[in-house]
Amino acid sequence: MTRPLRRLLCLCTLLVANAIAPVSAQTPLTVFAAASLKESLDEAASAYQRARGTPVQVSYAASSTLARQVEQGAPADVFVSADQEWMDYLQQRKLIDPAQRHDLLGNTLVLVAPAASTAQVDLRKPGALLAALGAQGRLAVGQTASVPAGKYARAALQALGQWASVQPRLAESESVRSALMLVARGEAPLGIVYGSDAQAEPKVRVVATFPADSHAPIVYPVAPLRASAQAKSAADFVRWLGTPPAQAIFRRHGFSLAR
């Protein structure tokens, strides 16, 4: 083999090796987010990666569960809660950056039934909700002592005079999405979830919307976590969630923008 040919073969081998060599992956941002954000935040995370080149991994659960995980040292960069209380919980323990905390989104609270159900309920009529549950039906909700959607549900039911009659018939779940699935699978005739949840699940339909004055405003605050190993990227992601491209995604999935 001639020397020029040998050099050419070596060059080709080097080029091929470089082409197939694995690229060192950038460490993704880890976001802890309320379960109700699943579809919208997945889409927003993908859009952010396309725009900035930084991958984002999102872990979804009840805000209460995620806040306690952060308190116990779970590694994460950003927290998005479905209420102010659990964000306050972390701020009081100096686990978030309060200077970059802001309200991101709003939502509505709705009563849902399986898509084929013909149930109708006047939420302001005493006893109407209990009657709609039938003899043995249960009302699917998030845990009313801790899960934000469950707390909003309890407040709304109390304000409308329905709480005492339906409390013994509650099917309390670990997250709002678990409550949604009970209704979607027909295991509960009615459930209380967010308007965005109902939009995301074709197997349910909205029976009624709870009056806005029956519960505290539903607000989703967001903040970077102090323990983040990627503080700069975490702050950038939190800011980006408030940009028009991100806002368009959230609106499309049934959220309102926080004022």
SVG drawing of the C-alpha trace seen along z (x, -y; Angstrom):
<svg xmlns="http://www.w3.org/2000/svg" viewBox="-81 -41 85 43">
<polyline fill="none" stroke="black" stroke-width="0.4" points="0.0,0.0 1.4,-3.4 2.0,-6.0 -0.6,-8.5 -3.2,-5.8 -2.3,-4.7 -2.7,-8.4 -6.1,-8.6 -7.3,-5.5 -6.1,-6.8 -7.9,-10.1 -11.2,-8.3 -10.9,-6.1 -10.5,-9.2 -13.5,-10.9 -15.7,-7.9 -14.6,-7.5 -15.4,-11.2 -18.8,-10.9 -19.9,-7.9 -18.3,-9.0 -20.9,-9.7 -21.4,-13.4 -21.1,-14.2 -24.7,-14.9 -25.5,-18.1 -26.9,-17.6 -30.6,-18.2 -32.5,-20.5 -34.7,-18.7 -38.1,-20.3 -40.6,-19.2 -44.1,-20.1 -47.7,-19.7 -49.3,-16.7 -51.9,-18.9 -49.1,-20.4 -48.2,-17.2 -49.1,-17.8 -48.4,-21.5 -45.1,-21.4 -43.9,-18.5 -44.5,-20.6 -43.0,-23.7 -39.9,-21.7 -39.4,-20.4 -39.8,-23.9 -37.3,-25.3 -34.7,-22.6 -35.2,-23.6 -34.8,-27.3 -31.9,-27.0 -30.3,-23.7 -30.7,-22.7 -32.6,-19.4 -35.3,-19.4 -36.6,-16.4 -39.9,-16.9 -41.1,-14.9 -44.8,-15.1 -46.7,-14.5 -48.9,-16.3 -47.3,-19.6 -47.4,-18.4 -45.4,-15.3 -42.8,-17.2 -42.3,-19.9 -41.6,-17.2 -39.2,-15.5 -37.3,-18.8 -37.2,-19.3 -35.7,-15.8 -32.9,-16.7 -34.2,-15.3 -32.1,-16.8 -34.0,-19.3 -33.6,-22.7 -37.0,-24.2 -40.3,-23.8 -43.8,-24.6 -46.6,-24.3 -50.4,-24.2 -50.9,-26.5 -49.1,-29.1 -49.1,-27.1 -46.5,-24.5 -44.3,-27.2 -44.5,-29.1 -43.6,-25.9 -40.3,-25.7 -39.6,-29.4 -40.0,-29.4 -37.3,-26.7 -35.1,-28.8 -35.2,-26.1 -36.2,-28.4 -34.9,-31.6 -37.6,-34.1 -36.2,-36.9 -37.1,-34.8 -40.4,-33.4 -43.4,-34.5 -47.0,-33.5 -47.1,-31.7 -50.6,-30.4 -54.2,-30.1 -56.9,-27.5 -60.5,-26.7 -62.1,-24.0 -64.7,-21.8 -67.0,-18.8 -66.5,-16.0 -68.3,-12.8 -67.5,-10.0 -67.9,-11.2 -71.0,-9.0 -72.7,-10.2 -75.8,-12.3 -75.5,-13.7 -76.5,-17.3 -75.7,-19.1 -76.6,-22.6 -73.7,-23.2 -75.6,-26.0 -78.6,-23.7 -78.3,-22.0 -78.1,-18.3 -77.7,-18.3 -74.3,-16.8 -75.1,-14.0 -78.2,-13.1 -76.1,-12.9 -73.7,-10.4 -76.6,-8.0 -76.9,-5.3 -73.3,-4.2 -71.3,-6.5 -68.2,-8.3 -66.8,-11.7 -63.2,-11.5 -61.0,-14.3 -57.3,-14.9 -56.5,-14.5 -58.4,-17.3 -55.8,-18.0 -52.7,-18.3 -53.2,-18.1 -54.0,-21.6 -56.9,-20.4 -58.3,-18.6 -58.0,-21.7 -59.7,-23.9 -62.4,-21.2 -63.0,-21.2 -63.2,-25.0 -65.6,-25.1 -67.9,-22.4 -68.0,-24.2 -68.8,-27.5 -71.6,-26.0 -73.1,-24.1 -72.3,-20.6 -69.4,-19.5 -71.3,-17.9 -73.4,-15.7 -70.6,-14.5 -67.7,-14.2 -68.5,-10.6 -68.6,-9.8 -65.2,-11.1 -62.7,-9.0 -59.5,-10.9 -56.5,-10.3 -52.8,-11.1 -53.0,-13.6 -55.6,-15.4 -54.6,-13.2 -55.4,-10.1 -58.8,-11.5 -59.3,-12.2 -58.4,-8.6 -61.1,-7.3 -63.7,-9.2 -62.2,-8.4 -62.3,-4.7 -65.8,-4.9 -64.8,-3.9 -66.4,-7.1 -69.4,-8.8 -68.2,-12.3 -64.9,-14.0 -63.5,-17.4 -60.4,-18.4 -59.0,-21.4 -60.4,-22.7 -57.1,-21.9 -57.3,-18.2 -60.8,-17.9 -59.5,-19.2 -56.6,-16.7 -58.8,-13.7 -61.3,-12.8 -63.0,-10.1 -64.5,-12.8 -66.8,-15.7 -67.4,-18.9 -70.7,-18.8 -70.3,-22.1 -67.7,-24.8 -67.3,-25.9 -67.9,-29.6 -64.6,-31.5 -65.7,-33.0 -66.3,-29.6 -62.5,-29.0 -59.2,-30.8 -57.8,-31.8 -56.0,-28.8 -52.5,-30.0 -49.3,-28.1 -46.1,-29.8 -42.7,-28.9 -39.2,-29.3 -35.7,-28.0 -34.4,-25.9 -31.5,-27.1 -29.8,-23.7 -29.8,-23.7 -26.4,-22.7 -27.4,-24.7 -28.6,-27.9 -28.1,-30.0 -30.0,-27.6 -32.7,-27.1 -33.2,-30.9 -33.3,-31.1 -35.9,-28.4 -38.1,-30.1 -37.9,-33.3 -38.6,-31.5 -41.8,-30.1 -43.2,-33.6 -42.4,-34.3 -45.0,-34.5 -44.1,-31.1 -44.5,-29.3 -47.6,-31.3 -49.2,-30.2 -48.6,-26.5 -50.2,-26.9 -53.2,-28.7 -53.7,-26.0 -53.8,-23.4 -56.6,-25.2 -54.6,-27.4 -55.0,-31.1 -52.0,-33.4 -51.4,-34.7 -52.0,-38.4"/>
</svg>
